[in-house]
Each structure stands twice: as C-alpha cells, then as structure tokens.
Amino acid sequence: MTRSEIERLELKLERVKARYTKDKATYDLYAKQKAEKERELAEIEREQENLMIMKEVLEKSSDEARKNGKQILAETASSALQMVMGDSLRVDIELDHRAGVPVADLDIITTYNGQETRISPNDEGGGIRDLVSLATFLATGFLVGGDNKAPYFLDEPTKFVSEEYAEKAAHAIKEIIDYSGKQAIIVTHEKRHLPSLANCAYELEKDDTGTTQSRRIF
C-alpha cells in the first residue's frame, strides 16, 4: 500500500470518527431528552392519578355533604309545614344527577289512612309552595351561613298563604328565625299575625302629598 493510499484511509478514518462523534453526541442528546420526557410523562401520570383520587374523594365528600344538607333542609321544611298544616304532611328531597350536574327534587309527602302519596308543592293550595320555599331558604342559612349574623330580609313571606293558615305560618317563621339567632326585617301587608310576633313594627303610609310616612305601632 502506497503512502498516498494510507493517507486517504487515515483521512476517511478521521471523517468516520468525526461522524461517529457527532452522531453519538446527537444520540446522547436525544437519549437525555427522551429520559427527561419519560420522567415528565411519569410525573404527569402520577399527578393525573392523584387528581383522579382527589376528584373521587371530593365527589364522595360532596355527596355526603349534600346528603347531610338534604336532611337538614327536609327536616326544617317538614317542621314548618307540620306546624302550619298538620302532621300528615312532610317534605322529601331526592338527590340526583342530570347531565353531570347535581340536582334536587322537592316533593310533599301526604299520609292518609296509612297510605303515603307524593305530590308536588306546585299542585297544592293554601300557600304550601311559599311556606316550603321560605323554610328551605331560611334553613340554607344554617348550612352555609357559618358565623354570618346578617339579618334576613323577607318580602311578603306569607303573601300566598291562605287566611286559614296565616297565624300558624307566622309562628312557624318566628320559630325558624329565633332558632337561627338572626334578626329579620319583614315587609308585609298582613297586619294581624306577623306584626304581633315582632319586637317592633312600623306602619308605612303615604300622606296627601305622596310622601311615605312611618309610624311605630309598638
């Protein structure tokens, strides 16, 4: 082999070494990036698993909280309803999910001769719907109010309650408000029962000039 041939082989060898060094550096870089991506993927999978576990725990906690809340609301509304209209009526709340959204359906259970019938508050007269709505609204304050002592503002709470039940409805409202420990400011045209249960009452009237005047009744 001549010297020139040896030099050409050495040159090729140097080129091969240079290419090998370059390819190895590229391979090492890709291997390092691959390892980093695999670690990131593993971390994401762990986080995803943790999130799924947290979601499951939160859903179970939420369901349990909803069940407890349901019981409080149903018992409060039932007590108010029974105080006004008798022990044959009670409130039942059914929890469900629709399109992935939690919902609650409220019905009235009436008992007659040992037979229970489920009816909608909208189908009954005498102001049952308003009474149940008011009781559940006030009871909601027990669940989410915490130490919030802001007063209740009630506008015509017995507007659709029939005269037959007006007095008992007023007493039921007072019982719930007293239990809450909060003050209540009530606006009403009903002048007999609700005002008689208040600590103080004012009557508002417009004079001949159209100006609203207030007068303390007691």
CYANA upper distance limits for C-alpha pairs under 8 A (distance plus 0.5 A):
  1 MET  CA      5 GLU  CA      6.78
  1 MET  CA      6 ILE  CA      7.29
  2 THR  CA      6 ILE  CA      6.86
  3 ARG  CA      7 GLU  CA      6.65
  4 SER  CA      8 ARG  CA      6.72
  5 GLU  CA      9 LEU  CA      6.74
  6 ILE  CA     10 GLU  CA      6.64
  7 GLU  CA     11 LEU  CA      6.60
  8 ARG  CA     12 LYS  CA      6.71
  9 LEU  CA     13 LEU  CA      6.52
 10 GLU  CA     14 GLU  CA      6.65
 11 LEU  CA     15 ARG  CA      6.73
 12 LYS  CA     16 VAL  CA      6.58
 13 LEU  CA     17 LYS  CA      6.55
 14 GLU  CA     18 ALA  CA      6.54
 15 ARG  CA     19 ARG  CA      6.56
 16 VAL  CA     20 TYR  CA      6.43
 17 LYS  CA     21 THR  CA      6.48
 18 ALA  CA     22 LYS  CA      6.62
 19 ARG  CA     23 ASP  CA      6.44
 20 TYR  CA     24 LYS  CA      6.32
 21 THR  CA     25 ALA  CA      6.60
 22 LYS  CA     26 THR  CA      6.70
 23 ASP  CA     27 TYR  CA      6.47
 24 LYS  CA     28 ASP  CA      6.44
 25 ALA  CA     29 LEU  CA      6.57
 26 THR  CA     30 TYR  CA      6.65
 27 TYR  CA     31 ALA  CA      6.43
 28 ASP  CA     32 LYS  CA      6.50
 29 LEU  CA     33 GLN  CA      6.64
 30 TYR  CA     34 LYS  CA      6.39
 31 ALA  CA     35 ALA  CA      6.61
 32 LYS  CA     36 GLU  CA      6.69
 33 GLN  CA     37 LYS  CA      6.58
 34 LYS  CA     38 GLU  CA      6.57
 35 ALA  CA     39 ARG  CA      6.69
 36 GLU  CA     40 GLU  CA      6.64
 37 LYS  CA     41 LEU  CA      6.44
 38 GLU  CA     42 ALA  CA      6.54
 39 ARG  CA     43 GLU  CA      6.59
 40 GLU  CA     44 ILE  CA      6.56
 41 LEU  CA     45 GLU  CA      6.55
 42 ALA  CA     46 ARG  CA      6.64
 43 GLU  CA     47 GLU  CA      6.58
 44 ILE  CA     48 GLN  CA      6.41
 45 GLU  CA     49 GLU  CA      6.55
 46 ARG  CA     50 ASN  CA      6.60
 47 GLU  CA     51 LEU  CA      6.50
 48 GLN  CA     52 MET  CA      6.64
 49 GLU  CA     53 ILE  CA      6.70
 50 ASN  CA     54 MET  CA      6.55
 51 LEU  CA     55 LYS  CA      6.42
 52 MET  CA     56 GLU  CA      6.62
 53 ILE  CA     57 VAL  CA      6.67
 54 MET  CA     58 LEU  CA      6.48
 55 LYS  CA     59 GLU  CA      6.46
 56 GLU  CA     60 LYS  CA      6.64
 57 VAL  CA     61 SER  CA      6.53
 58 LEU  CA     62 SER  CA      6.28
 59 GLU  CA     63 ASP  CA      6.46
 60 LYS  CA     64 GLU  CA      6.60
 61 SER  CA     65 ALA  CA      6.54
 62 SER  CA     66 ARG  CA      6.50
 63 ASP  CA     67 LYS  CA      6.65
 64 GLU  CA     68 ASN  CA      6.74
 65 ALA  CA     69 GLY  CA      6.48
 66 ARG  CA     70 LYS  CA      6.34
 67 LYS  CA     71 GLN  CA      6.78
 67 LYS  CA     95 LEU  CA      8.38
 68 ASN  CA     72 ILE  CA      6.93
 69 GLY  CA     73 LEU  CA      6.62
 69 GLY  CA    143 LEU  CA      7.30
 70 LYS  CA     74 ALA  CA      6.41
 70 LYS  CA     93 ILE  CA      6.91
 71 GLN  CA     75 GLU  CA      6.46
 72 ILE  CA     76 THR  CA      6.57
 72 ILE  CA    139 ALA  CA      7.79
 73 LEU  CA     77 ALA  CA      6.52
 73 LEU  CA    135 ALA  CA      8.40
 73 LEU  CA    136 THR  CA      5.99
 73 LEU  CA    139 ALA  CA      6.33
 73 LEU  CA    140 THR  CA      7.51
 74 ALA  CA     78 SER  CA      6.37
 74 ALA  CA     91 VAL  CA      5.97
 74 ALA  CA     92 ASP  CA      6.35
 74 ALA  CA     93 ILE  CA      6.82
 74 ALA  CA    136 THR  CA      8.10
 75 GLU  CA     79 SER  CA      6.52
 75 GLU  CA     91 VAL  CA      7.86
 76 THR  CA     80 ALA  CA      6.79
 76 THR  CA    135 ALA  CA      6.96
 76 THR  CA    136 THR  CA      7.42
 76 THR  CA    139 ALA  CA      6.93
 77 ALA  CA     81 LEU  CA      6.56
 77 ALA  CA     90 ARG  CA      8.20
 77 ALA  CA     91 VAL  CA      6.76
 77 ALA  CA    132 VAL  CA      5.99
 77 ALA  CA    135 ALA  CA      5.49
 77 ALA  CA    136 THR  CA      6.20
 77 ALA  CA    139 ALA  CA      8.39
 78 SER  CA     82 GLN  CA      6.47
 78 SER  CA     89 LEU  CA      7.71
 78 SER  CA     90 ARG  CA      5.07
 78 SER  CA     91 VAL  CA      5.45
 78 SER  CA    132 VAL  CA      8.41
 79 SER  CA     83 MET  CA      6.55
 79 SER  CA     90 ARG  CA      8.15
 80 ALA  CA     84 VAL  CA      6.93
 80 ALA  CA    131 LEU  CA      8.04
 80 ALA  CA    132 VAL  CA      8.02
 80 ALA  CA    135 ALA  CA      7.07
 80 ALA  CA    169 ALA  CA      8.23
 80 ALA  CA    172 ALA  CA      5.95
 80 ALA  CA    173 ILE  CA      8.13
 80 ALA  CA    176 ILE  CA      8.48
 81 LEU  CA     85 MET  CA      6.32
 81 LEU  CA     86 GLY  CA      7.70
 81 LEU  CA     89 LEU  CA      7.33
 81 LEU  CA     90 ARG  CA      7.27
 81 LEU  CA     91 VAL  CA      8.45
 81 LEU  CA    128 ILE  CA      7.99
 81 LEU  CA    131 LEU  CA      7.49
 81 LEU  CA    132 VAL  CA      7.30
 82 GLN  CA     86 GLY  CA      4.90
 82 GLN  CA     87 ASP  CA      5.36
 82 GLN  CA     88 SER  CA      7.82
 82 GLN  CA     89 LEU  CA      6.61
 82 GLN  CA     90 ARG  CA      7.36
 83 MET  CA     87 ASP  CA      8.15
 83 MET  CA    168 LYS  CA      7.19
 83 MET  CA    169 ALA  CA      8.17
 83 MET  CA    172 ALA  CA      6.86
 84 VAL  CA    165 TYR  CA      6.61
 84 VAL  CA    168 LYS  CA      5.35
 84 VAL  CA    169 ALA  CA      5.99
 84 VAL  CA    172 ALA  CA      7.46
 85 MET  CA     89 LEU  CA      7.82
 85 MET  CA    165 TYR  CA      7.62
 88 SER  CA    110 THR  CA      6.03
 88 SER  CA    111 THR  CA      5.54
 88 SER  CA    112 TYR  CA      7.53
 89 LEU  CA    108 ILE  CA      7.21
 89 LEU  CA    109 ILE  CA      6.18
 89 LEU  CA    110 THR  CA      5.12
 89 LEU  CA    111 THR  CA      7.06
 90 ARG  CA    108 ILE  CA      6.32
 90 ARG  CA    109 ILE  CA      5.76
 90 ARG  CA    110 THR  CA      7.13
 91 VAL  CA    106 LEU  CA      7.58
 91 VAL  CA    107 ASP  CA      6.48
 91 VAL  CA    108 ILE  CA      5.26
 91 VAL  CA    109 ILE  CA      6.51
 92 ASP  CA    106 LEU  CA      6.38
 92 ASP  CA    107 ASP  CA      5.89
 92 ASP  CA    108 ILE  CA      6.67
 92 ASP  CA    109 ILE  CA      7.22
 93 ILE  CA    104 ALA  CA      6.89
 93 ILE  CA    105 ASP  CA      6.09
 93 ILE  CA    106 LEU  CA      5.04
 93 ILE  CA    107 ASP  CA      6.90
 94 GLU  CA    104 ALA  CA      6.05
 94 GLU  CA    105 ASP  CA      5.68
 94 GLU  CA    106 LEU  CA      7.00
 95 LEU  CA    102 PRO  CA      7.79
 95 LEU  CA    103 VAL  CA      6.47
 95 LEU  CA    104 ALA  CA      5.10
 95 LEU  CA    105 ASP  CA      7.11
 96 ASP  CA    102 PRO  CA      6.35
 96 ASP  CA    103 VAL  CA      5.81
 96 ASP  CA    104 ALA  CA      6.67
 97 HIS  CA    101 VAL  CA      5.70
 97 HIS  CA    102 PRO  CA      4.89
 97 HIS  CA    103 VAL  CA      6.11
 98 ARG  CA    102 PRO  CA      6.96
 98 ARG  CA    103 VAL  CA      7.28
106 LEU  CA    120 SER  CA      7.93
106 LEU  CA    121 PRO  CA      8.36
107 ASP  CA    118 ARG  CA      6.88
107 ASP  CA    119 ILE  CA      6.27
107 ASP  CA    120 SER  CA      5.51
107 ASP  CA    121 PRO  CA      6.77
108 ILE  CA    118 ARG  CA      6.28
108 ILE  CA    119 ILE  CA      5.70
108 ILE  CA    120 SER  CA      6.45
108 ILE  CA    121 PRO  CA      6.65
109 ILE  CA    116 GLU  CA      6.82
109 ILE  CA    117 THR  CA      6.09
109 ILE  CA    118 ARG  CA      5.17
109 ILE  CA    119 ILE  CA      6.82
110 THR  CA    116 GLU  CA      6.07
110 THR  CA    117 THR  CA      5.78
110 THR  CA    118 ARG  CA      7.04
110 THR  CA    119 ILE  CA      8.07
111 THR  CA    115 GLN  CA      5.95
111 THR  CA    116 GLU  CA      4.97
111 THR  CA    117 THR  CA      6.94
112 TYR  CA    116 GLU  CA      7.07
119 ILE  CA    123 ASP  CA      7.47
119 ILE  CA    124 GLU  CA      8.41
120 SER  CA    124 GLU  CA      7.64
121 PRO  CA    128 ILE  CA      6.67
121 PRO  CA    129 ARG  CA      5.39
121 PRO  CA    132 VAL  CA      8.46
122 ASN  CA    129 ARG  CA      6.57
124 GLU  CA    128 ILE  CA      6.93
124 GLU  CA    129 ARG  CA      7.97
125 GLY  CA    129 ARG  CA      8.45
126 GLY  CA    160 PHE  CA      7.57
126 GLY  CA    161 VAL  CA      5.77
126 GLY  CA    162 SER  CA      5.37
126 GLY  CA    165 TYR  CA      7.88
127 GLY  CA    131 LEU  CA      6.62
127 GLY  CA    158 THR  CA      8.08
127 GLY  CA    160 PHE  CA      5.42
127 GLY  CA    161 VAL  CA      4.46
127 GLY  CA    162 SER  CA      6.75
128 ILE  CA    132 VAL  CA      6.53
128 ILE  CA    161 VAL  CA      7.74
129 ARG  CA    133 SER  CA      6.48
130 ASP  CA    134 LEU  CA      6.46
130 ASP  CA    157 PRO  CA      7.80
130 ASP  CA    158 THR  CA      7.73
130 ASP  CA    160 PHE  CA      7.34
130 ASP  CA    161 VAL  CA      7.82
131 LEU  CA    135 ALA  CA      6.65
131 LEU  CA    157 PRO  CA      8.28
131 LEU  CA    158 THR  CA      7.87
131 LEU  CA    161 VAL  CA      7.99
131 LEU  CA    169 ALA  CA      7.93
132 VAL  CA    136 THR  CA      6.63
133 SER  CA    137 PHE  CA      6.55
134 LEU  CA    138 LEU  CA      6.68
134 LEU  CA    157 PRO  CA      7.54
135 ALA  CA    139 ALA  CA      6.54
135 ALA  CA    173 ILE  CA      8.13
135 ALA  CA    176 ILE  CA      8.13
136 THR  CA    140 THR  CA      6.54
137 PHE  CA    141 GLY  CA      7.61
138 LEU  CA    142 PHE  CA      7.93
138 LEU  CA    176 ILE  CA      7.76
138 LEU  CA    177 ILE  CA      8.08
139 ALA  CA    143 LEU  CA      7.49
139 ALA  CA    176 ILE  CA      8.43
140 THR  CA    144 VAL  CA      6.84
140 THR  CA    145 GLY  CA      8.08
141 GLY  CA    145 GLY  CA      5.14
141 GLY  CA    146 GLY  CA      8.35
141 GLY  CA    180 SER  CA      8.41
142 PHE  CA    146 GLY  CA      7.68
142 PHE  CA    180 SER  CA      7.49
145 GLY  CA    149 LYS  CA      8.29
149 LYS  CA    181 GLY  CA      8.21
149 LYS  CA    182 LYS  CA      6.24
149 LYS  CA    183 GLN  CA      8.39
150 ALA  CA    182 LYS  CA      7.43
150 ALA  CA    183 GLN  CA      8.01
151 PRO  CA    182 LYS  CA      6.08
151 PRO  CA    183 GLN  CA      5.15
151 PRO  CA    184 ALA  CA      5.63
151 PRO  CA    185 ILE  CA      7.52
152 TYR  CA    182 LYS  CA      7.68
152 TYR  CA    183 GLN  CA      6.84
152 TYR  CA    184 ALA  CA      5.00
152 TYR  CA    185 ILE  CA      6.63
153 PHE  CA    184 ALA  CA      6.40
153 PHE  CA    185 ILE  CA      5.44
153 PHE  CA    186 ILE  CA      6.48
154 LEU  CA    184 ALA  CA      7.79
154 LEU  CA    185 ILE  CA      6.75
154 LEU  CA    186 ILE  CA      5.24
154 LEU  CA    187 VAL  CA      6.78
155 ASP  CA    186 ILE  CA      6.42
155 ASP  CA    187 VAL  CA      5.36
155 ASP  CA    188 THR  CA      6.98
156 GLU  CA    186 ILE  CA      7.70
156 GLU  CA    187 VAL  CA      6.15
156 GLU  CA    188 THR  CA      5.15
156 GLU  CA    189 HIS  CA      7.63
157 PRO  CA    186 ILE  CA      8.30
157 PRO  CA    188 THR  CA      7.89
158 THR  CA    166 ALA  CA      7.50
158 THR  CA    169 ALA  CA      7.74
158 THR  CA    170 ALA  CA      8.18
158 THR  CA    188 THR  CA      8.43
158 THR  CA    190 GLU  CA      8.38
159 LYS  CA    188 THR  CA      8.27
159 LYS  CA    190 GLU  CA      8.35
161 VAL  CA    165 TYR  CA      6.97
161 VAL  CA    166 ALA  CA      6.48
161 VAL  CA    169 ALA  CA      8.19
162 SER  CA    166 ALA  CA      6.57
163 GLU  CA    167 GLU  CA      8.21
165 TYR  CA    169 ALA  CA      6.44
166 ALA  CA    170 ALA  CA      6.72
166 ALA  CA    193 HIS  CA      7.55
167 GLU  CA    171 HIS  CA      6.97
167 GLU  CA    193 HIS  CA      5.87
167 GLU  CA    194 LEU  CA      8.19
168 LYS  CA    172 ALA  CA      6.65
169 ALA  CA    173 ILE  CA      6.72
170 ALA  CA    174 LYS  CA      6.80
170 ALA  CA    193 HIS  CA      6.59
170 ALA  CA    194 LEU  CA      5.82
170 ALA  CA    197 LEU  CA      8.13
171 HIS  CA    175 GLU  CA      6.64
171 HIS  CA    194 LEU  CA      8.44
171 HIS  CA    197 LEU  CA      8.01
172 ALA  CA    176 ILE  CA      6.86
173 ILE  CA    177 ILE  CA      6.68
174 LYS  CA    178 ASP  CA      6.42
174 LYS  CA    197 LEU  CA      7.72
175 GLU  CA    179 TYR  CA      6.64
176 ILE  CA    180 SER  CA      6.77
177 ILE  CA    181 GLY  CA      7.04
177 ILE  CA    182 LYS  CA      6.81
177 ILE  CA    183 GLN  CA      7.74
177 ILE  CA    184 ALA  CA      7.61
178 ASP  CA    182 LYS  CA      7.38
188 THR  CA    194 LEU  CA      8.46
190 GLU  CA    194 LEU  CA      7.30
190 GLU  CA    195 PRO  CA      8.35
191 LYS  CA    195 PRO  CA      6.61
192 ARG  CA    196 SER  CA      6.89
193 HIS  CA    197 LEU  CA      7.23
194 LEU  CA    198 ALA  CA      7.25
195 PRO  CA    200 CYS  CA      8.19
195 PRO  CA    201 ALA  CA      6.45
199 ASN  CA    218 PHE  CA      8.48
200 CYS  CA    216 ARG  CA      8.08
200 CYS  CA    217 ILE  CA      7.89
200 CYS  CA    218 PHE  CA      5.95
201 ALA  CA    216 ARG  CA      6.42
201 ALA  CA    217 ILE  CA      6.01
201 ALA  CA    218 PHE  CA      6.32
202 TYR  CA    214 SER  CA      6.80
202 TYR  CA    215 ARG  CA      5.91
202 TYR  CA    216 ARG  CA      4.76
202 TYR  CA    217 ILE  CA      5.98
202 TYR  CA    218 PHE  CA      8.04
203 GLU  CA    214 SER  CA      6.10
203 GLU  CA    215 ARG  CA      5.69
203 GLU  CA    216 ARG  CA      6.74
203 GLU  CA    217 ILE  CA      7.11
204 LEU  CA    212 THR  CA      6.91
204 LEU  CA    213 GLN  CA      6.08
204 LEU  CA    214 SER  CA      5.00
204 LEU  CA    215 ARG  CA      6.97
205 GLU  CA    212 THR  CA      5.92
205 GLU  CA    213 GLN  CA      5.81
205 GLU  CA    214 SER  CA      7.00
206 LYS  CA    210 GLY  CA      5.73
206 LYS  CA    211 THR  CA      5.68
206 LYS  CA    212 THR  CA      4.72
206 LYS  CA    213 GLN  CA      6.34
207 ASP  CA    211 THR  CA      6.06
207 ASP  CA    212 THR  CA      6.95
207 ASP  CA    213 GLN  CA      7.34
